[in-house]
Amino acid sequence: VNPESYTGYIIGDTNLAGSGPTRYLAYGVKVVALETADKMPSPQPGQGFVVVATPPKLSEIDKVSERYPGGQRYGYTSPQGQLMYVRYRLDPVR
């Protein structure tokens, strides 16, 4: 994955946007904290995005996937059975 072809968005726990683990895992990707999916700008041609939503904003992923269909959705559940986050990734359109 070319980091220059993606923008990352975090909805929910916005402190994650600048955290060390996020900077490590999303090395080279611009990561932006958003309050809601409605604040997410449209991707530029040739650009994709990854949105991560955390509680209590998990339902914001539904808004993103409705606005930009065709992406890949993934939810992570802890060993204790708690949904921790949901990710939605839309690859760049060429």
Backbone as CSV, one residue per row, in Angstrom:
resi,resn,N_x,N_y,N_z,CA_x,CA_y,CA_z,C_x,C_y,C_z
1,VAL,0.844,-1.181,0.000,0.000,0.000,0.000,0.882,1.234,0.000
2,ASN,0.619,2.118,-0.919,1.354,3.373,-0.988,0.713,4.376,-0.031
3,PRO,1.414,4.799,1.032,0.819,5.704,2.003,0.356,7.031,1.403
4,GLU,0.957,7.430,0.311,0.561,8.691,-0.311,-0.776,8.586,-1.022
5,SER,-1.293,7.375,-1.204,-2.558,7.162,-1.897,-3.749,7.064,-0.947
6,TYR,-3.499,7.203,0.351,-4.557,7.043,1.344,-4.553,8.185,2.343
7,THR,-5.729,8.441,2.899,-5.883,9.294,4.072,-6.597,8.453,5.113
8,GLY,-6.181,8.585,6.346,-6.810,7.866,7.435,-7.703,8.797,8.237
9,TYR,-8.822,8.284,8.687,-9.747,9.060,9.515,-10.102,8.244,10.745
10,ILE,-10.184,8.915,11.879,-10.611,8.273,13.110,-11.829,9.019,13.624
11,ILE,-12.892,8.264,13.859,-14.127,8.823,14.399,-14.395,8.121,15.725
12,GLY,-14.588,8.892,16.770,-14.812,8.316,18.095,-13.740,8.802,19.030
13,ASP,-12.785,7.950,19.367,-11.683,8.338,20.243,-10.650,9.088,19.416
14,THR,-10.857,10.387,19.297,-10.004,11.204,18.420,-8.574,11.317,18.942
15,ASN,-8.316,10.951,20.193,-6.948,10.959,20.713,-6.065,9.949,19.989
16,LEU,-6.683,8.956,19.364,-5.912,7.943,18.631,-5.206,8.518,17.408
17,ALA,-5.718,9.619,16.868,-5.160,10.172,15.625,-3.685,10.510,15.754
18,GLY,-3.268,11.030,16.885,-1.870,11.418,17.045,-1.073,10.502,17.945
19,SER,-1.647,9.367,18.312,-0.963,8.479,19.247,0.214,7.759,18.580
20,GLY,1.144,7.323,19.413,2.310,6.601,18.908,1.963,5.342,18.131
21,PRO,1.083,4.483,18.657,0.725,3.277,17.898,0.093,3.594,16.543
22,THR,-0.741,4.628,16.487,-1.362,4.994,15.205,-0.309,5.497,14.232
23,ARG,0.594,6.339,14.710,1.660,6.842,13.822,2.520,5.695,13.307
24,TYR,2.770,4.689,14.152,3.563,3.534,13.748,2.811,2.691,12.716
25,LEU,1.560,2.346,13.017,0.792,1.469,12.134,0.409,2.137,10.818
26,ALA,0.239,3.450,10.852,-0.158,4.182,9.645,1.006,5.042,9.150
27,TYR,2.209,4.517,9.266,3.417,5.277,8.915,3.294,5.899,7.525
28,GLY,3.461,7.208,7.470,3.435,7.923,6.199,2.049,8.318,5.730
29,VAL,1.008,7.872,6.431,-0.369,8.195,6.050,-0.850,9.372,6.878
30,LYS,-1.454,10.339,6.238,-2.068,11.448,6.963,-3.294,10.911,7.691
31,VAL,-3.379,11.122,9.019,-4.499,10.652,9.825,-5.202,11.855,10.430
32,VAL,-6.515,11.923,10.224,-7.319,13.064,10.652,-8.398,12.589,11.615
33,ALA,-8.574,13.307,12.705,-9.647,13.013,13.651,-10.912,13.744,13.214
34,LEU,-12.034,13.021,13.233,-13.328,13.598,12.864,-14.339,13.345,13.974
35,GLU,-15.271,14.278,14.140,-16.345,14.078,15.110,-17.428,13.168,14.548
36,THR,-17.730,13.329,13.247,-18.759,12.518,12.587,-18.331,12.234,11.156
37,ALA,-18.982,11.261,10.541,-18.702,10.915,9.146,-19.105,12.038,8.202
38,ASP,-20.059,12.856,8.609,-20.504,13.968,7.769,-19.395,14.983,7.522
39,LYS,-18.401,15.010,8.389,-17.279,15.957,8.264,-16.185,15.445,7.324
40,MET,-16.326,14.207,6.866,-15.293,13.604,6.018,-15.372,14.166,4.605
41,PRO,-14.256,14.705,4.095,-14.272,15.228,2.727,-14.257,14.101,1.695
42,SER,-14.704,14.412,0.509,-14.655,13.444,-0.591,-13.206,13.203,-0.982
43,PRO,-12.850,11.946,-1.280,-11.467,11.678,-1.685,-11.168,12.284,-3.056
44,GLN,-9.940,12.691,-3.229,-9.477,13.223,-4.502,-9.290,12.062,-5.476
45,PRO,-9.327,12.323,-6.779,-9.076,11.249,-7.753,-7.734,10.559,-7.462
46,GLY,-7.741,9.242,-7.511,-6.527,8.481,-7.244,-6.233,8.284,-5.768
47,GLN,-7.125,8.749,-4.901,-6.935,8.633,-3.457,-7.936,7.656,-2.862
48,GLY,-7.507,6.919,-1.872,-8.377,6.047,-1.105,-8.374,6.512,0.339
49,PHE,-9.078,5.789,1.178,-9.112,6.159,2.587,-9.377,4.941,3.457
50,VAL,-9.031,5.101,4.718,-9.356,4.127,5.752,-9.997,4.917,6.884
51,VAL,-11.178,4.466,7.310,-11.871,5.091,8.430,-11.938,4.070,9.553
52,VAL,-11.554,4.490,10.744,-11.675,3.658,11.933,-12.634,4.362,12.876
53,ALA,-13.686,3.660,13.278,-14.648,4.205,14.233,-14.581,3.399,15.519
54,THR,-14.561,4.118,16.635,-14.516,3.488,17.951,-15.796,3.832,18.713
55,PRO,-16.109,3.047,19.757,-17.284,3.378,20.557,-17.151,4.797,21.120
56,PRO,-18.196,5.543,21.190,-19.598,5.226,20.897,-20.015,5.606,19.478
57,LYS,-19.067,5.768,18.576,-19.357,6.243,17.217,-19.276,5.145,16.158
58,LEU,-19.446,3.897,16.540,-19.321,2.791,15.595,-20.282,2.899,14.420
59,SER,-21.469,3.432,14.647,-22.469,3.516,13.573,-22.080,4.505,12.480
60,GLU,-21.084,5.338,12.724,-20.632,6.288,11.699,-20.079,5.553,10.480
61,ILE,-19.580,4.333,10.675,-19.067,3.538,9.556,-20.182,3.266,8.552
62,ASP,-21.408,3.067,9.026,-22.536,2.839,8.118,-22.744,4.033,7.196
63,LYS,-22.593,5.231,7.718,-22.736,6.441,6.900,-21.655,6.494,5.821
64,VAL,-20.434,6.140,6.209,-19.321,6.158,5.255,-19.541,5.122,4.157
65,SER,-19.930,3.896,4.535,-20.099,2.840,3.532,-21.298,3.112,2.617
66,GLU,-22.303,3.801,3.101,-23.427,4.188,2.240,-23.008,5.272,1.252
67,ARG,-22.205,6.199,1.715,-21.738,7.304,0.862,-20.714,6.837,-0.162
68,TYR,-19.874,5.875,0.246,-18.805,5.351,-0.620,-18.870,3.827,-0.641
69,PRO,-19.790,3.250,-1.402,-19.905,1.780,-1.430,-18.708,1.124,-2.121
70,GLY,-18.563,-0.172,-1.869,-17.517,-0.946,-2.539,-16.265,-1.142,-1.726
71,GLY,-16.246,-0.649,-0.501,-15.071,-0.808,0.345,-15.111,-2.100,1.136
72,GLN,-14.080,-2.296,1.940,-13.953,-3.489,2.779,-14.161,-3.096,4.230
73,ARG,-15.052,-3.817,4.890,-15.372,-3.537,6.285,-14.788,-4.633,7.168
74,TYR,-14.249,-4.239,8.309,-13.667,-5.187,9.253,-13.938,-4.689,10.669
75,GLY,-14.425,-5.553,11.525,-14.618,-5.214,12.927,-13.703,-6.049,13.797
76,TYR,-13.145,-5.422,14.814,-12.290,-6.155,15.748,-13.023,-6.313,17.071
77,THR,-13.147,-7.558,17.510,-13.777,-7.883,18.781,-12.717,-8.417,19.734
78,SER,-12.717,-7.910,20.965,-11.744,-8.349,21.968,-12.006,-9.802,22.356
79,PRO,-11.026,-10.462,22.987,-11.243,-11.833,23.456,-12.425,-11.947,24.433
80,GLN,-12.789,-10.833,25.067,-13.917,-10.825,25.992,-15.249,-10.612,25.265
81,GLY,-15.202,-10.452,23.938,-16.414,-10.320,23.148,-16.893,-8.894,22.925
82,GLN,-16.085,-7.893,23.275,-16.474,-6.494,23.102,-15.967,-5.972,21.758
83,LEU,-16.864,-5.368,20.981,-16.460,-4.763,19.716,-15.640,-3.519,20.015
84,MET,-14.390,-3.506,19.601,-13.455,-2.431,19.932,-13.420,-1.331,18.877
85,TYR,-13.466,-1.722,17.596,-13.492,-0.752,16.516,-14.001,-1.409,15.247
86,VAL,-14.407,-0.559,14.317,-14.786,-1.018,12.985,-13.987,-0.182,11.997
87,ARG,-13.434,-0.865,11.006,-12.627,-0.199,9.979,-13.320,-0.347,8.625
88,TYR,-13.256,0.696,7.830,-13.771,0.652,6.457,-12.686,1.221,5.551
89,ARG,-12.323,0.438,4.540,-11.248,0.850,3.625,-11.780,0.872,2.207
90,LEU,-11.540,1.986,1.531,-11.876,2.115,0.116,-10.584,2.400,-0.630
91,ASP,-10.226,1.492,-1.520,-8.996,1.653,-2.292,-9.140,2.789,-3.303
92,PRO,-8.008,3.341,-3.725,-8.067,4.439,-4.709,-8.748,4.016,-5.999
93,VAL,-9.514,4.926,-6.544,-10.150,4.717,-7.842,-9.211,5.266,-8.885
94,ARG,-8.907,4.473,-9.846,-7.968,4.915,-10.890,-8.711,5.432,-12.101
